[in-house]
């Protein structure tokens, strides 16, 4: 029996699982390995101002931004994985820049970016090294004290739903908002740059350009999405015109009601972060872990 079962192996589920196993609980992380996981397609932006967040969510974003340097250092120590973290600023612009050098005339806002795939790798390796267990199976059902897969039913004292866009199958108000993006063979800007409905930022020495938003479960980068990205880069980022496409990305953002906390007896959720999952992950993981630990002290 696991003391906690975390359903969903993206960055939010993985950080929750890591915090709980670090606190001494026996934790199983269920990772279905589905195509379209938001974390693996994410831009990795850390931009509270540019994202237009407000209220409590804005406070969580600022908390996460402040925590990232220590979190990345801790995960590096525990996992041995080096996670790039650049906090040199974010540039929201009203008009397309003639070139990246034009950013010198604009004052950046606080923020930056990280590599979401390396971050996820570090969180999961740290989790495993501390004694956590990963079940690479899809959870098909859950209830108080139980998690079900296609092959068996496993007991767990507490269950945390953190499976992003797929959380709707468990009765939560979540639906997919698919995003598509490109990596271009072009010199990158110094950090995330927002123009209009999209953005550009560095990725592996090149430029990541994103992103579309459509409510659909259709997989892959579709012609409609590619056409939007081509139009957008031509209009918003003159430095990127004509740059060859090196790679494409797509994933399902979890849109709908942001839910962080208990949703049923023995069940908590951490879902609905839309395109801010990386930014909000540290604060979300901290709160959910604290809730589980507080509940753990309460007799059931």
PyMOL commands that set and color helices and strands:
alter all, ss='L'
color gray80, all
select helices_A, chain A and resi 11-22+38-41+55-79+100-105+116-129+164-170+223-236+238-240+277-296
alter helices_A, ss='H'
color red, helices_A
select strands_A, chain A and resi 2-7+27-30+45-46+85-86+91-93+112-114+133-135+139-143+146-149+153-161+174-184+193-195+198-203+206-210+245-256+259-264+267-271
alter strands_A, ss='S'
color yellow, strands_A
deselect
rebuild
show_as cartoon
